[in-house]
Amino acid sequence: MNILVSACLLGVSCRYDGTGCLLPELEELKKKHHLIPVCPEVYGGLTTPRPPAEIRDGRVVNREGEDVTLQYEKGAREVLKLARFFDCKAAVLKERSPACGHGRIHNGRFDGGMTEGNGILARLLIEEGIAVLGETETEKIKEL
């Protein structure tokens, strides 16, 4: 099966702060499946590193107050093209992210608080019928 994976979870240094965060569970997953690394922020034209961003009132705004919604939407559409091309059935995404977050995302106040919701990409993939998992859902990841 082809599975989309947030590139940062595979150790790629593409997070907002220029780091990656290798998820060990993906080592086993890649023995059974084809993992396709994606970073919607980069695909949308944002640089690495970049100011942190959060969703506020349906828009993605960075800490400097710049509205970067269009870049996030563009990147999500690019990932969706890949998902369709490779017929992906699942995605393992970085939690809390305004792009990839699933179930809980930062609250838009840059205070570390969380709220229920999905990032731009996660929402798009769910609408497409692709199963979305966050990186802490290790038991579900092992079942893929």
A tleap script that builds the chain and sets N, CA, C and O, in Angstrom:
source leaprc.protein.ff14SB
mol = sequence {
  NMET ASN ILE LEU VAL SER ALA CYS LEU LEU
  GLY VAL SER CYS ARG TYR ASP GLY THR GLY
  CYS LEU LEU PRO GLU LEU GLU GLU LEU LYS
  LYS LYS HIE HIE LEU ILE PRO VAL CYS PRO
  GLU VAL TYR GLY GLY LEU THR THR PRO ARG
  PRO PRO ALA GLU ILE ARG ASP GLY ARG VAL
  VAL ASN ARG GLU GLY GLU ASP VAL THR LEU
  GLN TYR GLU LYS GLY ALA ARG GLU VAL LEU
  LYS LEU ALA ARG PHE PHE ASP CYS LYS ALA
  ALA VAL LEU LYS GLU ARG SER PRO ALA CYS
  GLY HIE GLY ARG ILE HIE ASN GLY ARG PHE
  ASP GLY GLY MET THR GLU GLY ASN GLY ILE
  LEU ALA ARG LEU LEU ILE GLU GLU GLY ILE
  ALA VAL LEU GLY GLU THR GLU THR GLU LYS
  ILE LYS GLU CLEU
}
set mol.1.N position { 0.844 -1.179 0.000 }
set mol.1.CA position { 0.000 0.000 0.000 }
set mol.1.C position { 0.890 1.242 0.000 }
set mol.1.O position { 1.947 1.264 0.630 }
set mol.2.N position { 0.453 2.255 -0.703 }
set mol.2.CA position { 1.146 3.545 -0.699 }
set mol.2.C position { 0.581 4.409 0.425 }
set mol.2.O position { -0.633 4.576 0.538 }
set mol.3.N position { 1.460 4.952 1.246 }
set mol.3.CA position { 1.061 5.747 2.408 }
set mol.3.C position { 1.799 7.077 2.391 }
set mol.3.O position { 3.026 7.117 2.302 }
set mol.4.N position { 1.044 8.161 2.477 }
set mol.4.CA position { 1.651 9.486 2.626 }
set mol.4.C position { 2.189 9.614 4.045 }
set mol.4.O position { 1.563 9.141 4.993 }
set mol.5.N position { 3.339 10.247 4.193 }
set mol.5.CA position { 3.915 10.473 5.519 }
set mol.5.C position { 4.486 11.882 5.559 }
set mol.5.O position { 5.187 12.303 4.639 }
set mol.6.N position { 4.184 12.607 6.629 }
set mol.6.CA position { 4.823 13.909 6.813 }
set mol.6.C position { 6.329 13.703 6.750 }
set mol.6.O position { 6.885 12.902 7.502 }
set mol.7.N position { 6.985 14.424 5.857 }
set mol.7.CA position { 8.423 14.243 5.636 }
set mol.7.C position { 9.226 14.434 6.920 }
set mol.7.O position { 10.237 13.760 7.123 }
set mol.8.N position { 8.789 15.339 7.781 }
set mol.8.CA position { 9.524 15.569 9.028 }
set mol.8.C position { 9.548 14.319 9.899 }
set mol.8.O position { 10.502 14.110 10.649 }
set mol.9.N position { 8.505 13.478 9.813 }
set mol.9.CA position { 8.466 12.249 10.606 }
set mol.9.C position { 9.444 11.201 10.094 }
set mol.9.O position { 9.733 10.218 10.776 }
set mol.10.N position { 9.946 11.421 8.892 }
set mol.10.CA position { 10.977 10.547 8.329 }
set mol.10.C position { 12.372 11.138 8.528 }
set mol.10.O position { 13.356 10.635 7.986 }
set mol.11.N position { 12.438 12.223 9.322 }
set mol.11.CA position { 13.721 12.834 9.647 }
set mol.11.C position { 14.139 13.976 8.742 }
set mol.11.O position { 15.208 14.554 8.940 }
set mol.12.N position { 13.322 14.317 7.749 }
set mol.12.CA position { 13.649 15.429 6.856 }
set mol.12.C position { 13.528 16.734 7.641 }
set mol.12.O position { 12.536 16.945 8.339 }
set mol.13.N position { 14.504 17.590 7.536 }
set mol.13.CA position { 14.528 18.857 8.283 }
set mol.13.C position { 13.691 19.910 7.571 }
set mol.13.O position { 14.224 20.837 6.962 }
set mol.14.N position { 12.367 19.755 7.655 }
set mol.14.CA position { 11.468 20.675 6.948 }
set mol.14.C position { 10.442 21.323 7.871 }
set mol.14.O position { 9.575 22.059 7.401 }
set mol.15.N position { 10.524 21.065 9.173 }
set mol.15.CA position { 9.587 21.709 10.094 }
set mol.15.C position { 9.829 23.218 10.134 }
set mol.15.O position { 10.847 23.707 9.643 }
set mol.16.N position { 8.900 23.931 10.711 }
set mol.16.CA position { 9.005 25.390 10.773 }
set mol.16.C position { 10.325 25.846 11.384 }
set mol.16.O position { 10.868 26.880 10.994 }
set mol.17.N position { 10.843 25.077 12.342 }
set mol.17.CA position { 12.088 25.462 13.018 }
set mol.17.C position { 13.331 24.859 12.364 }
set mol.17.O position { 14.430 24.950 12.911 }
set mol.18.N position { 13.158 24.246 11.200 }
set mol.18.CA position { 14.283 23.693 10.459 }
set mol.18.C position { 14.732 22.318 10.917 }
set mol.18.O position { 15.794 21.845 10.511 }
set mol.19.N position { 13.936 21.671 11.757 }
set mol.19.CA position { 14.295 20.347 12.251 }
set mol.19.C position { 13.382 19.279 11.653 }
set mol.19.O position { 12.383 19.580 10.999 }
set mol.20.N position { 13.751 18.039 11.894 }
set mol.20.CA position { 12.903 16.891 11.598 }
set mol.20.C position { 12.640 16.181 12.909 }
set mol.20.O position { 13.210 16.548 13.936 }
set mol.21.N position { 11.799 15.183 12.892 }
set mol.21.CA position { 11.501 14.447 14.130 }
set mol.21.C position { 11.210 12.995 13.758 }
set mol.21.O position { 10.055 12.578 13.680 }
set mol.22.N position { 12.263 12.247 13.535 }
set mol.22.CA position { 12.172 10.867 13.067 }
set mol.22.C position { 11.285 10.024 13.977 }
set mol.22.O position { 11.481 9.985 15.191 }
set mol.23.N position { 10.315 9.358 13.378 }
set mol.23.CA position { 9.393 8.488 14.104 }
set mol.23.C position { 9.832 7.036 13.905 }
set mol.23.O position { 9.709 6.509 12.799 }
set mol.24.N position { 10.343 6.376 14.956 }
set mol.24.CA position { 10.883 5.018 14.814 }
set mol.24.C position { 9.881 4.005 14.256 }
set mol.24.O position { 10.275 3.087 13.536 }
set mol.25.N position { 8.589 4.157 14.578 }
set mol.25.CA position { 7.575 3.215 14.101 }
set mol.25.C position { 7.523 3.137 12.582 }
set mol.25.O position { 7.070 2.137 12.025 }
set mol.26.N position { 7.979 4.175 11.918 }
set mol.26.CA position { 7.932 4.178 10.457 }
set mol.26.C position { 8.957 3.230 9.849 }
set mol.26.O position { 8.818 2.830 8.693 }
set mol.27.N position { 9.984 2.864 10.613 }
set mol.27.CA position { 10.972 1.901 10.114 }
set mol.27.C position { 10.306 0.566 9.798 }
set mol.27.O position { 10.578 -0.040 8.762 }
set mol.28.N position { 9.440 0.116 10.689 }
set mol.28.CA position { 8.713 -1.136 10.451 }
set mol.28.C position { 7.697 -0.972 9.327 }
set mol.28.O position { 7.528 -1.860 8.492 }
set mol.29.N position { 7.029 0.167 9.317 }
set mol.29.CA position { 5.997 0.405 8.307 }
set mol.29.C position { 6.577 0.377 6.900 }
set mol.29.O position { 5.943 -0.124 5.972 }
set mol.30.N position { 7.780 0.915 6.743 }
set mol.30.CA position { 8.347 0.965 5.392 }
set mol.30.C position { 8.841 -0.394 4.902 }
set mol.30.O position { 9.176 -0.541 3.727 }
set mol.31.N position { 8.889 -1.384 5.783 }
set mol.31.CA position { 9.220 -2.745 5.349 }
set mol.31.C position { 8.036 -3.394 4.630 }
set mol.31.O position { 8.210 -4.298 3.813 }
set mol.32.N position { 6.823 -2.914 4.951 }
set mol.32.CA position { 5.607 -3.508 4.383 }
set mol.32.C position { 4.934 -2.635 3.329 }
set mol.32.O position { 4.170 -3.133 2.503 }
set mol.33.N position { 5.216 -1.338 3.356 }
set mol.33.CA position { 4.496 -0.397 2.501 }
set mol.33.C position { 5.454 0.589 1.837 }
set mol.33.O position { 6.610 0.728 2.236 }
set mol.34.N position { 4.947 1.258 0.828 }
set mol.34.CA position { 5.707 2.308 0.149 }
set mol.34.C position { 5.328 3.638 0.795 }
set mol.34.O position { 4.184 4.078 0.683 }
set mol.35.N position { 6.276 4.274 1.464 }
set mol.35.CA position { 6.025 5.550 2.141 }
set mol.35.C position { 6.394 6.702 1.215 }
set mol.35.O position { 7.470 6.716 0.617 }
set mol.36.N position { 5.493 7.657 1.109 }
set mol.36.CA position { 5.694 8.812 0.234 }
set mol.36.C position { 5.818 10.054 1.112 }
set mol.36.O position { 4.819 10.520 1.659 }
set mol.37.N position { 7.041 10.604 1.258 }
set mol.37.CA position { 7.227 11.774 2.120 }
set mol.37.C position { 6.646 13.031 1.486 }
set mol.37.O position { 6.839 13.294 0.299 }
set mol.38.N position { 5.929 13.805 2.305 }
set mol.38.CA position { 5.322 15.048 1.822 }
set mol.38.C position { 5.477 16.146 2.865 }
set mol.38.O position { 5.480 15.880 4.067 }
set mol.39.N position { 5.605 17.376 2.394 }
set mol.39.CA position { 5.597 18.541 3.277 }
set mol.39.C position { 4.770 19.623 2.601 }
set mol.39.O position { 5.279 20.338 1.738 }
set mol.40.N position { 3.503 19.755 2.979 }
set mol.40.CA position { 2.647 20.733 2.314 }
set mol.40.C position { 3.128 22.176 2.454 }
set mol.40.O position { 2.905 22.991 1.558 }
set mol.41.N position { 3.780 22.495 3.559 }
set mol.41.CA position { 4.276 23.858 3.728 }
set mol.41.C position { 5.330 24.179 2.665 }
set mol.41.O position { 5.294 25.240 2.043 }
set mol.42.N position { 6.262 23.255 2.469 }
set mol.42.CA position { 7.310 23.450 1.464 }
set mol.42.C position { 6.701 23.422 0.064 }
set mol.42.O position { 7.050 24.247 -0.780 }
set mol.43.N position { 5.788 22.475 -0.189 }
set mol.43.CA position { 5.133 22.396 -1.502 }
set mol.43.C position { 4.342 23.662 -1.808 }
set mol.43.O position { 4.127 24.000 -2.972 }
set mol.44.N position { 3.910 24.362 -0.759 }
set mol.44.CA position { 3.167 25.601 -0.947 }
set mol.44.C position { 4.054 26.819 -1.133 }
set mol.44.O position { 3.559 27.926 -1.343 }
set mol.45.N position { 5.374 26.619 -1.054 }
set mol.45.CA position { 6.302 27.714 -1.308 }
set mol.45.C position { 6.895 28.368 -0.078 }
set mol.45.O position { 7.622 29.355 -0.200 }
set mol.46.N position { 6.605 27.845 1.106 }
set mol.46.CA position { 7.170 28.429 2.319 }
set mol.46.C position { 8.606 27.943 2.517 }
set mol.46.O position { 8.967 26.845 2.091 }
set mol.47.N position { 9.400 28.758 3.155 }
set mol.47.CA position { 10.809 28.435 3.382 }
set mol.47.C position { 10.979 27.608 4.655 }
set mol.47.O position { 10.069 27.509 5.479 }
set mol.48.N position { 12.148 27.026 4.791 }
set mol.48.CA position { 12.535 26.334 6.018 }
set mol.48.C position { 13.868 26.918 6.447 }
set mol.48.O position { 14.818 26.894 5.665 }
set mol.49.N position { 13.975 27.444 7.668 }
set mol.49.CA position { 12.889 27.598 8.636 }
set mol.49.C position { 11.917 28.709 8.230 }
set mol.49.O position { 12.159 29.458 7.284 }
set mol.50.N position { 10.818 28.791 8.972 }
set mol.50.CA position { 9.785 29.798 8.727 }
set mol.50.C position { 9.123 30.134 10.065 }
set mol.50.O position { 9.211 29.347 11.007 }
set mol.51.N position { 8.473 31.271 10.160 }
set mol.51.CA position { 7.780 31.594 11.414 }
set mol.51.C position { 6.685 30.562 11.694 }
set mol.51.O position { 6.025 30.098 10.764 }
set mol.52.N position { 6.485 30.200 12.956 }
set mol.52.CA position { 5.403 29.269 13.273 }
set mol.52.C position { 4.063 29.856 12.847 }
set mol.52.O position { 3.873 31.072 12.862 }
set mol.53.N position { 3.140 28.982 12.468 }
set mol.53.CA position { 1.817 29.408 12.019 }
set mol.53.C position { 0.753 28.579 12.727 }
set mol.53.O position { 0.990 27.434 13.111 }
set mol.54.N position { -0.415 29.174 12.891 }
set mol.54.CA position { -1.549 28.494 13.504 }
set mol.54.C position { -2.818 28.919 12.779 }
set mol.54.O position { -2.852 29.958 12.121 }
set mol.55.N position { -3.861 28.103 12.908 }
set mol.55.CA position { -5.142 28.429 12.287 }
set mol.55.C position { -5.940 29.296 13.250 }
set mol.55.O position { -6.135 28.945 14.413 }
set mol.56.N position { -6.398 30.440 12.739 }
set mol.56.CA position { -7.207 31.375 13.520 }
set mol.56.C position { -8.380 31.819 12.649 }
set mol.56.O position { -8.182 32.379 11.571 }
set mol.57.N position { -9.583 31.571 13.114 }
set mol.57.CA position { -10.790 31.970 12.376 }
set mol.57.C position { -10.768 31.454 10.938 }
set mol.57.O position { -11.152 32.168 10.011 }
set mol.58.N position { -10.320 30.218 10.758 }
set mol.58.CA position { -10.325 29.598 9.441 }
set mol.58.C position { -9.179 30.000 8.523 }
set mol.58.O position { -9.102 29.520 7.392 }
set mol.59.N position { -8.299 30.859 8.980 }
set mol.59.CA position { -7.140 31.309 8.195 }
set mol.59.C position { -5.863 30.823 8.874 }
set mol.59.O position { -5.824 30.661 10.094 }
set mol.60.N position { -4.820 30.593 8.080 }
set mol.60.CA position { -3.520 30.234 8.653 }
set mol.60.C position { -2.697 31.516 8.722 }
set mol.60.O position { -2.432 32.166 7.710 }
set mol.61.N position { -2.303 31.859 9.940 }
set mol.61.CA position { -1.576 33.106 10.184 }
set mol.61.C position { -0.286 32.765 10.924 }
set mol.61.O position { -0.294 31.960 11.856 }
set mol.62.N position { 0.830 33.383 10.504 }
set mol.62.CA position { 2.076 33.108 11.224 }
set mol.62.C position { 2.229 34.070 12.397 }
set mol.62.O position { 1.465 35.024 12.541 }
set mol.63.N position { 3.216 33.805 13.217 }
set mol.63.CA position { 3.418 34.590 14.438 }
set mol.63.C position { 3.633 36.077 14.143 }
set mol.63.O position { 3.363 36.926 14.993 }
set mol.64.N position { 4.116 36.385 12.949 }
set mol.64.CA position { 4.339 37.781 12.563 }
set mol.64.C position { 3.067 38.452 12.047 }
set mol.64.O position { 3.092 39.625 11.676 }
set mol.65.N position { 1.950 37.710 12.023 }
set mol.65.CA position { 0.677 38.270 11.588 }
set mol.65.C position { 0.398 38.133 10.102 }
set mol.65.O position { -0.628 38.612 9.620 }
set mol.66.N position { 1.294 37.490 9.372 }
set mol.66.CA position { 1.125 37.320 7.925 }
set mol.66.C position { 0.158 36.162 7.645 }
set mol.66.O position { 0.307 35.075 8.203 }
set mol.67.N position { -0.827 36.401 6.783 }
set mol.67.CA position { -1.771 35.367 6.378 }
set mol.67.C position { -1.101 34.483 5.328 }
set mol.67.O position { -0.782 34.948 4.234 }
set mol.68.N position { -0.888 33.219 5.659 }
set mol.68.CA position { -0.229 32.275 4.747 }
set mol.68.C position { -1.188 31.161 4.313 }
set mol.68.O position { -0.761 30.078 3.912 }
set mol.69.N position { -2.469 31.442 4.398 }
set mol.69.CA position { -3.484 30.450 4.035 }
set mol.69.C position { -3.300 29.947 2.616 }
set mol.69.O position { -3.379 28.743 2.371 }
set mol.70.N position { -3.056 30.847 1.682 }
set mol.70.CA position { -2.930 30.429 0.281 }
set mol.70.C position { -1.787 29.445 0.085 }
set mol.70.O position { -1.917 28.491 -0.683 }
set mol.71.N position { -0.668 29.663 0.769 }
set mol.71.CA position { 0.465 28.749 0.654 }
set mol.71.C position { 0.110 27.369 1.229 }
set mol.71.O position { 0.470 26.342 0.653 }
set mol.72.N position { -0.585 27.351 2.346 }
set mol.72.CA position { -0.991 26.080 2.952 }
set mol.72.C position { -1.984 25.347 2.058 }
set mol.72.O position { -1.894 24.130 1.893 }
set mol.73.N position { -2.924 26.080 1.486 }
set mol.73.CA position { -3.903 25.458 0.589 }
set mol.73.C position { -3.235 24.924 -0.674 }
set mol.73.O position { -3.557 23.829 -1.135 }
set mol.74.N position { -2.306 25.696 -1.230 }
set mol.74.CA position { -1.588 25.247 -2.429 }
set mol.74.C position { -0.809 23.965 -2.131 }
set mol.74.O position { -0.870 23.005 -2.899 }
set mol.75.N position { -0.084 23.953 -1.025 }
set mol.75.CA position { 0.683 22.768 -0.653 }
set mol.75.C position { -0.203 21.556 -0.432 }
set mol.75.O position { 0.149 20.447 -0.833 }
set mol.76.N position { -1.351 21.758 0.205 }
set mol.76.CA position { -2.284 20.652 0.435 }
set mol.76.C position { -2.810 20.107 -0.887 }
set mol.76.O position { -2.946 18.894 -1.047 }
set mol.77.N position { -3.104 20.983 -1.826 }
set mol.77.CA position { -3.570 20.526 -3.151 }
set mol.77.C position { -2.483 19.731 -3.870 }
set mol.77.O position { -2.782 18.748 -4.548 }
set mol.78.N position { -1.229 20.146 -3.729 }
set mol.78.CA position { -0.126 19.407 -4.355 }
set mol.78.C position { -0.007 18.004 -3.753 }
set mol.78.O position { 0.212 17.030 -4.474 }
set mol.79.N position { -0.152 17.909 -2.438 }
set mol.79.CA position { -0.095 16.596 -1.794 }
set mol.79.C position { -1.275 15.739 -2.256 }
set mol.79.O position { -1.116 14.542 -2.495 }
set mol.80.N position { -2.446 16.344 -2.379 }
set mol.80.CA position { -3.613 15.595 -2.843 }
set mol.80.C position { -3.382 15.027 -4.244 }
set mol.80.O position { -3.805 13.909 -4.538 }
set mol.81.N position { -2.716 15.790 -5.101 }
set mol.81.CA position { -2.377 15.272 -6.439 }
set mol.81.C position { -1.523 14.009 -6.322 }
set mol.81.O position { -1.755 13.025 -7.023 }
set mol.82.N position { -0.533 14.050 -5.430 }
set mol.82.CA position { 0.318 12.870 -5.216 }
set mol.82.C position { -0.499 11.700 -4.669 }
set mol.82.O position { -0.330 10.559 -5.101 }
set mol.83.N position { -1.378 11.991 -3.723 }
set mol.83.CA position { -2.209 10.936 -3.135 }
set mol.83.C position { -3.052 10.252 -4.206 }
set mol.83.O position { -3.188 9.028 -4.215 }
set mol.84.N position { -3.609 11.046 -5.097 }
set mol.84.CA position { -4.419 10.471 -6.176 }
set mol.84.C position { -3.550 9.698 -7.158 }
set mol.84.O position { -3.910 8.595 -7.569 }
set mol.85.N position { -2.418 10.262 -7.533 }
set mol.85.CA position { -1.526 9.614 -8.499 }
set mol.85.C position { -1.060 8.252 -7.992 }
set mol.85.O position { -1.039 7.274 -8.740 }
set mol.86.N position { -0.685 8.199 -6.703 }
set mol.86.CA position { -0.168 6.962 -6.119 }
set mol.86.C position { -1.261 6.106 -5.472 }
set mol.86.O position { -0.968 5.061 -4.891 }
set mol.87.N position { -2.519 6.547 -5.570 }
set mol.87.CA position { -3.654 5.814 -5.003 }
set mol.87.C position { -3.418 5.494 -3.524 }
set mol.87.O position { -3.572 4.352 -3.092 }
set mol.88.N position { -3.044 6.513 -2.766 }
set mol.88.CA position { -2.772 6.341 -1.335 }
set mol.88.C position { -4.069 6.092 -0.573 }
set mol.88.O position { -5.089 6.730 -0.829 }
set mol.89.N position { -4.010 5.165 0.354 }
set mol.89.CA position { -5.175 4.815 1.168 }
set mol.89.C position { -5.071 5.357 2.587 }
set mol.89.O position { -6.060 5.387 3.319 }
set mol.90.N position { -3.869 5.788 2.976 }
set mol.90.CA position { -3.655 6.256 4.343 }
set mol.90.C position { -2.558 7.307 4.369 }
set mol.90.O position { -1.762 7.436 3.439 }
set mol.91.N position { -2.545 8.060 5.477 }
set mol.91.CA position { -1.516 9.076 5.697 }
set mol.91.C position { -1.161 9.092 7.179 }
set mol.91.O position { -2.041 9.004 8.036 }
set mol.92.N position { 0.126 9.205 7.474 }
set mol.92.CA position { 0.609 9.388 8.845 }
set mol.92.C position { 1.182 10.795 8.886 }
set mol.92.O position { 2.183 11.092 8.234 }
set mol.93.N position { 0.527 11.666 9.667 }
set mol.93.CA position { 0.854 13.088 9.626 }
set mol.93.C position { 1.289 13.618 10.985 }
set mol.93.O position { 0.971 13.049 12.029 }
set mol.94.N position { 2.030 14.730 10.943 }
set mol.94.CA position { 2.540 15.400 12.147 }
set mol.94.C position { 1.390 16.063 12.889 }
set mol.94.O position { 0.684 16.909 12.340 }
set mol.95.N position { 1.216 15.676 14.114 }
set mol.95.CA position { 0.127 16.212 14.923 }
set mol.95.C position { 0.338 17.682 15.279 }
set mol.95.O position { 1.464 18.179 15.309 }
set mol.96.N position { -0.760 18.350 15.543 }
set mol.96.CA position { -0.824 19.742 16.019 }
set mol.96.C position { -0.498 20.774 14.947 }
set mol.96.O position { -0.680 21.970 15.177 }
set mol.97.N position { -0.030 20.352 13.809 }
set mol.97.CA position { 0.379 21.253 12.724 }
set mol.97.C position { -0.834 21.890 12.041 }
set mol.97.O position { -1.873 21.244 11.904 }
set mol.98.N position { -0.711 23.158 11.608 }
set mol.98.CA position { -1.814 23.780 10.864 }
set mol.98.C position { -2.011 23.160 9.483 }
set mol.98.O position { -3.038 23.387 8.844 }
set mol.99.N position { -1.046 22.390 9.024 }
set mol.99.CA position { -1.195 21.671 7.752 }
set mol.99.C position { -1.619 20.233 8.014 }
set mol.99.O position { -2.605 19.763 7.448 }
set mol.100.N position { -0.892 19.544 8.857 }
set mol.100.CA position { -1.031 18.093 9.005 }
set mol.100.C position { -1.790 17.650 10.249 }
set mol.100.O position { -2.166 16.482 10.349 }
set mol.101.N position { -2.023 18.540 11.188 }
set mol.101.CA position { -2.661 18.162 12.446 }
set mol.101.C position { -3.969 17.421 12.240 }
set mol.101.O position { -4.751 17.749 11.347 }
set mol.102.N position { -4.199 16.410 13.083 }
set mol.102.CA position { -5.405 15.592 12.980 }
set mol.102.C position { -6.036 15.459 14.360 }
set mol.102.O position { -5.433 14.898 15.274 }
set mol.103.N position { -7.243 15.974 14.507 }
set mol.103.CA position { -7.961 15.869 15.774 }
set mol.103.C position { -7.745 17.040 16.709 }
set mol.103.O position { -8.701 17.574 17.270 }
set mol.104.N position { -6.488 17.448 16.882 }
set mol.104.CA position { -6.165 18.593 17.746 }
set mol.104.C position { -5.074 19.414 17.076 }
set mol.104.O position { -4.080 18.882 16.581 }
set mol.105.N position { -5.285 20.711 17.075 }
set mol.105.CA position { -4.312 21.637 16.497 }
set mol.105.C position { -4.107 22.794 17.467 }
set mol.105.O position { -4.892 22.977 18.398 }
set mol.106.N position { -3.066 23.563 17.249 }
set mol.106.CA position { -2.845 24.749 18.080 }
set mol.106.C position { -4.022 25.708 17.914 }
set mol.106.O position { -4.637 25.774 16.850 }
set mol.107.N position { -4.325 26.444 18.971 }
set mol.107.CA position { -5.557 27.228 19.043 }
set mol.107.C position { -5.534 28.574 18.322 }
set mol.107.O position { -6.544 29.278 18.336 }
set mol.108.N position { -4.447 28.951 17.706 }
set mol.108.CA position { -4.402 30.206 16.961 }
set mol.108.C position { -3.946 31.404 17.768 }
set mol.108.O position { -3.887 32.518 17.246 }
set mol.109.N position { -3.618 31.186 19.055 }
set mol.109.CA position { -3.193 32.304 19.913 }
set mol.109.C position { -1.693 32.289 20.212 }
set mol.109.O position { -1.196 33.173 20.909 }
set mol.110.N position { -0.973 31.301 19.696 }
set mol.110.CA position { 0.473 31.172 19.921 }
set mol.110.C position { 0.826 31.138 21.405 }
set mol.110.O position { 1.845 31.679 21.832 }
set mol.111.N position { -0.052 30.482 22.186 }
set mol.111.CA position { 0.189 30.365 23.624 }
set mol.111.C position { 0.402 28.914 24.060 }
set mol.111.O position { 0.422 28.617 25.254 }
set mol.112.N position { 0.558 28.014 23.088 }
set mol.112.CA position { 0.741 26.597 23.386 }
set mol.112.C position { -0.557 25.840 23.583 }
set mol.112.O position { -0.554 24.614 23.700 }
set mol.113.N position { -1.675 26.567 23.620 }
set mol.113.CA position { -2.971 25.928 23.811 }
set mol.113.C position { -3.426 25.164 22.574 }
set mol.113.O position { -3.001 25.441 21.452 }
set mol.114.N position { -4.295 24.204 22.814 }
set mol.114.CA position { -4.787 23.351 21.739 }
set mol.114.C position { -6.305 23.478 21.622 }
set mol.114.O position { -6.983 23.918 22.551 }
set mol.115.N position { -6.817 23.081 20.461 }
set mol.115.CA position { -8.253 23.035 20.223 }
set mol.115.C position { -8.549 21.869 19.291 }
set mol.115.O position { -7.662 21.381 18.591 }
set mol.116.N position { -9.791 21.432 19.286 }
set mol.116.CA position { -10.168 20.370 18.355 }
set mol.116.C position { -10.148 20.915 16.941 }
set mol.116.O position { -10.527 22.061 16.697 }
set mol.117.N position { -9.703 20.085 16.017 }
set mol.117.CA position { -9.697 20.496 14.620 }
set mol.117.C position { -8.655 19.743 13.825 }
set mol.117.O position { -7.867 18.967 14.367 }
set mol.118.N position { -8.670 19.987 12.539 }
set mol.118.CA position { -7.722 19.370 11.614 }
set mol.118.C position { -6.990 20.449 10.841 }
set mol.118.O position { -7.525 21.531 10.599 }
set mol.119.N position { -5.758 20.141 10.457 }
set mol.119.CA position { -5.002 21.037 9.600 }
set mol.119.C position { -5.551 21.017 8.178 }
set mol.119.O position { -6.394 20.187 7.836 }
set mol.120.N position { -5.068 21.931 7.367 }
set mol.120.CA position { -5.546 22.094 5.992 }
set mol.120.C position { -5.398 20.795 5.192 }
set mol.120.O position { -6.350 20.364 4.541 }
set mol.121.N position { -4.227 20.172 5.232 }
set mol.121.CA position { -4.011 18.927 4.491 }
set mol.121.C position { -4.840 17.793 5.070 }
set mol.121.O position { -5.493 17.066 4.322 }
set mol.122.N position { -4.826 17.629 6.377 }
set mol.122.CA position { -5.582 16.538 7.001 }
set mol.122.C position { -7.047 16.612 6.595 }
set mol.122.O position { -7.646 15.594 6.249 }
set mol.123.N position { -7.620 17.792 6.633 }
set mol.123.CA position { -9.029 17.979 6.256 }
set mol.123.C position { -9.260 17.559 4.806 }
set mol.123.O position { -10.230 16.864 4.504 }
set mol.124.N position { -8.374 17.980 3.919 }
set mol.124.CA position { -8.504 17.657 2.496 }
set mol.124.C position { -8.411 16.146 2.260 }
set mol.124.O position { -9.183 15.593 1.477 }
set mol.125.N position { -7.483 15.489 2.927 }
set mol.125.CA position { -7.325 14.042 2.755 }
set mol.125.C position { -8.533 13.283 3.293 }
set mol.125.O position { -8.988 12.320 2.677 }
set mol.126.N position { -9.047 13.713 4.430 }
set mol.126.CA position { -10.238 13.075 4.999 }
set mol.126.C position { -11.411 13.210 4.035 }
set mol.126.O position { -12.145 12.248 3.810 }
set mol.127.N position { -11.592 14.401 3.464 }
set mol.127.CA position { -12.662 14.615 2.481 }
set mol.127.C position { -12.493 13.696 1.274 }
set mol.127.O position { -13.479 13.307 0.647 }
set mol.128.N position { -11.261 13.352 0.949 }
set mol.128.CA position { -10.953 12.474 -0.183 }
set mol.128.C position { -11.148 10.995 0.178 }
set mol.128.O position { -11.076 10.129 -0.694 }
set mol.129.N position { -11.393 10.710 1.460 }
set mol.129.CA position { -11.596 9.328 1.890 }
set mol.129.C position { -10.321 8.603 2.277 }
set mol.129.O position { -10.309 7.377 2.386 }
set mol.130.N position { -9.258 9.347 2.483 }
set mol.130.CA position { -7.971 8.766 2.884 }
set mol.130.C position { -7.906 8.736 4.412 }
set mol.130.O position { -8.173 9.742 5.068 }
set mol.131.N position { -7.551 7.584 4.971 }
set mol.131.CA position { -7.430 7.451 6.424 }
set mol.131.C position { -6.240 8.277 6.908 }
set mol.131.O position { -5.134 8.145 6.383 }
set mol.132.N position { -6.467 9.120 7.900 }
set mol.132.CA position { -5.414 9.978 8.443 }
set mol.132.C position { -5.123 9.567 9.880 }
set mol.132.O position { -6.028 9.446 10.705 }
set mol.133.N position { -3.842 9.356 10.162 }
set mol.133.CA position { -3.387 9.024 11.509 }
set mol.133.C position { -2.336 10.030 11.945 }
set mol.133.O position { -1.547 10.512 11.132 }
set mol.134.N position { -2.333 10.344 13.240 }
set mol.134.CA position { -1.280 11.176 13.802 }
set mol.134.C position { -0.132 10.309 14.276 }
set mol.134.O position { -0.294 9.100 14.436 }
set mol.135.N position { 1.027 10.910 14.504 }
set mol.135.CA position { 2.210 10.116 14.832 }
set mol.135.C position { 2.133 9.412 16.181 }
set mol.135.O position { 2.890 8.469 16.411 }
set mol.136.N position { 1.248 9.833 17.080 }
set mol.136.CA position { 1.147 9.147 18.372 }
set mol.136.C position { 0.181 7.963 18.330 }
set mol.136.O position { 0.030 7.252 19.324 }
set mol.137.N position { -0.457 7.752 17.217 }
set mol.137.CA position { -1.383 6.621 17.079 }
set mol.137.C position { -0.605 5.370 16.651 }
set mol.137.O position { -0.888 4.758 15.622 }
set mol.138.N position { 0.383 5.015 17.476 }
set mol.138.CA position { 1.338 3.977 17.087 }
set mol.138.C position { 0.689 2.614 16.871 }
set mol.138.O position { 1.093 1.883 15.967 }
set mol.139.N position { -0.294 2.262 17.668 }
set mol.139.CA position { -0.940 0.957 17.481 }
set mol.139.C position { -1.672 0.909 16.146 }
set mol.139.O position { -1.622 -0.101 15.444 }
set mol.140.N position { -2.346 1.989 15.799 }
set mol.140.CA position { -3.042 2.034 14.506 }
set mol.140.C position { -2.041 2.039 13.353 }
set mol.140.O position { -2.295 1.445 12.305 }
set mol.141.N position { -0.914 2.705 13.545 }
set mol.141.CA position { 0.119 2.731 12.503 }
set mol.141.C position { 0.632 1.313 12.259 }
set mol.141.O position { 0.837 0.912 11.113 }
set mol.142.N position { 0.836 0.560 13.332 }
set mol.142.CA position { 1.341 -0.814 13.197 }
set mol.142.C position { 0.356 -1.710 12.458 }
set mol.142.O position { 0.753 -2.707 11.854 }
set mol.143.N position { -0.940 -1.355 12.504 }
set mol.143.CA position { -1.967 -2.163 11.849 }
set mol.143.C position { -2.055 -1.903 10.349 }
set mol.143.O position { -2.707 -2.668 9.638 }
set mol.144.N position { -1.425 -0.858 9.856 }
set mol.144.CA position { -1.504 -0.551 8.425 }
set mol.144.C position { -0.822 -1.632 7.595 }
set mol.144.O position { -0.791 -1.540 6.368 }
savepdb mol mol.pdb
quit
